[in-house]
Amino acid sequence: MRPRHQKEFLVEIAQALQAARSARDFLPAFPGMLRARFAVECCILYYKEAEGNAFRPYDHAGSSGSLPLLREESCLVESFTGRTEIMTAGPRTQMYFDLFDREGDGLFVRNGFNLVVPLHARRYFRGLLLLRADTQDGAAIGALAGAAQAAATMFIPLVEAERMEFENDKN
């Protein structure tokens, strides 16, 4: 993705955030937006729940009810809490993908995931993108991950500020 296209994608993200009833309501749309712009066959966003220690799935097909929650203490979540680099499936990382798959009841094999992108904003880890990318091109994967992370720096602060407002109103 060229810089101009990334800018268009981020404008699209900003418009979708403004159109959503709330920042949290934007989360289910994000995987589909990535899938529409990039060579991605399957995309699931796992985002940290406001309460509890789980990460909730949002997918491009709207079938997230059949996907498992990820616990904060899961190997997949713990592996990316302090890591900002993407992980692509390959000979050196296959053992991690196998471990994530065992822990996720076959989630990785069923969906053919070959890419994991951690989502951080302001040094806070809030989510993961699990993707099946159509390409092995490092530049294309880097552009996808860069665009996803840039979008995350836009929506994560909004979702978290909204969550804090809700907590303040509750108290």
C-alpha positions in Angstrom: 0.0 0.0 0.0 1.4 3.3 -1.0 1.4 6.3 1.4 -1.5 7.9 -0.5 -3.6 4.7 -0.2 -2.7 4.5 3.5 -3.9 8.0 4.0 -7.2 7.2 2.2 -7.6 4.2 4.5 -7.1 6.3 7.6 -9.6 8.9 6.3 -12.0 6.0 5.8 -11.4 4.9 9.4 -11.9 8.4 10.8 -15.2 8.7 8.9 -16.4 5.3 10.2 -15.5 6.3 13.7 -17.5 9.5 13.4 -20.5 7.7 11.9 -20.6 5.0 14.6 -22.9 5.5 17.6 -19.9 4.9 19.9 -16.3 4.1 19.4 -16.9 0.5 20.7 -19.6 0.1 18.0 -16.9 0.7 15.4 -14.9 -2.4 16.4 -17.1 -4.9 14.5 -16.6 -2.9 11.3 -12.8 -2.7 11.5 -12.0 -6.2 10.2 -14.2 -5.8 7.2 -12.6 -2.4 6.4 -9.1 -4.1 6.5 -10.3 -6.9 4.3 -11.8 -4.6 1.7 -8.5 -2.6 1.3 -5.8 -5.4 1.6 -5.1 -8.8 0.3 -6.7 -10.5 3.3 -9.0 -13.5 3.1 -9.9 -13.7 6.8 -9.5 -11.1 9.6 -10.5 -11.3 13.3 -9.9 -8.5 15.7 -9.6 -9.4 19.4 -10.1 -6.4 21.6 -9.8 -6.2 25.4 -13.2 -6.2 27.2 -14.0 -3.2 29.4 -14.6 -5.5 32.3 -12.9 -8.8 33.1 -9.8 -10.2 31.7 -10.9 -11.4 28.3 -10.4 -10.3 24.7 -13.6 -10.4 22.6 -13.5 -11.4 18.9 -14.9 -9.3 16.1 -14.7 -10.7 12.6 -15.3 -9.5 9.0 -18.2 -12.0 8.5 -20.1 -11.0 11.7 -20.0 -14.6 13.0 -17.9 -13.7 16.1 -20.4 -15.5 18.4 -18.8 -18.8 17.3 -15.3 -17.6 18.1 -13.7 -18.2 21.5 -12.9 -15.4 24.0 -9.2 -15.1 24.7 -8.2 -14.8 28.3 -5.6 -12.3 29.4 -3.4 -15.1 30.7 -3.5 -17.1 27.4 -0.1 -17.6 25.6 -1.4 -15.7 22.6 -2.3 -12.6 24.5 0.8 -12.8 26.8 3.1 -13.2 23.8 2.1 -9.8 22.4 1.5 -7.8 25.5 5.0 -6.3 25.3 5.7 -7.0 21.7 4.8 -4.5 19.0 6.3 -6.5 16.0 4.1 -8.6 13.8 4.5 -12.4 13.7 4.2 -14.2 10.3 3.9 -17.9 10.0 7.1 -19.5 8.8 9.6 -22.2 9.8 11.1 -20.1 12.7 7.7 -19.2 14.1 5.6 -22.3 13.4 6.0 -23.6 17.0 4.3 -20.4 18.2 1.4 -20.8 15.8 1.0 -24.4 16.8 0.9 -23.4 20.5 -1.6 -20.7 19.8 -3.7 -23.1 17.8 -3.7 -25.8 20.5 -4.7 -23.1 23.1 -7.4 -21.7 20.8 -9.1 -25.1 20.0 -7.9 -25.1 16.4 -8.7 -21.5 15.7 -5.5 -20.9 13.6 -5.8 -24.1 11.5 -9.6 -23.7 10.9 -9.0 -20.1 9.6 -5.6 -20.6 8.1 -4.1 -17.6 10.0 -0.6 -16.7 8.9 -0.2 -13.3 10.5 -0.7 -11.8 14.0 -0.6 -8.0 14.4 -0.6 -6.6 18.0 -2.5 -3.4 18.4 -1.0 -0.8 20.8 -1.7 2.9 21.5 0.2 5.0 23.9 2.2 2.0 25.0 -1.0 0.2 26.0 -1.8 -3.2 24.5 -5.5 -3.5 23.7 -5.9 -6.0 20.9 -4.7 -8.5 18.3 -5.5 -8.9 14.6 -5.4 -12.5 13.4 -5.2 -12.6 9.6 -4.9 -14.9 6.7 -3.1 -12.8 4.2 -3.1 -13.7 0.5 0.5 -12.7 0.1 4.0 -13.6 1.4 5.4 -10.3 0.1 7.1 -8.7 3.1 6.4 -5.1 1.9 2.7 -5.8 1.5 2.5 -7.4 4.9 4.4 -4.5 6.4 2.0 -2.0 4.8 -1.0 -4.0 6.1 0.4 -4.1 9.6 1.4 -0.4 9.5 -2.0 0.6 8.4 -3.7 -1.5 11.0 -1.4 -0.1 13.7 -2.0 3.5 12.5 -5.8 2.9 12.6 -5.4 1.5 16.1 -3.7 4.7 17.3 -6.9 6.4 16.2 -9.6 4.1 17.6 -8.0 2.7 20.8 -7.8 6.1 22.6 -11.5 6.8 21.7 -12.7 3.4 22.9 -10.8 3.7 26.1 -11.9 7.3 26.7 -15.5 6.2 26.1 -15.0 3.3 28.6 -13.6 5.7 31.2 -16.6 8.1 30.7 -19.0 5.1 31.2 -17.1 4.1 34.4 -17.3 7.7 35.7 -21.0 7.9 35.0 -21.5 4.6 36.8 -19.7 5.8 39.9 
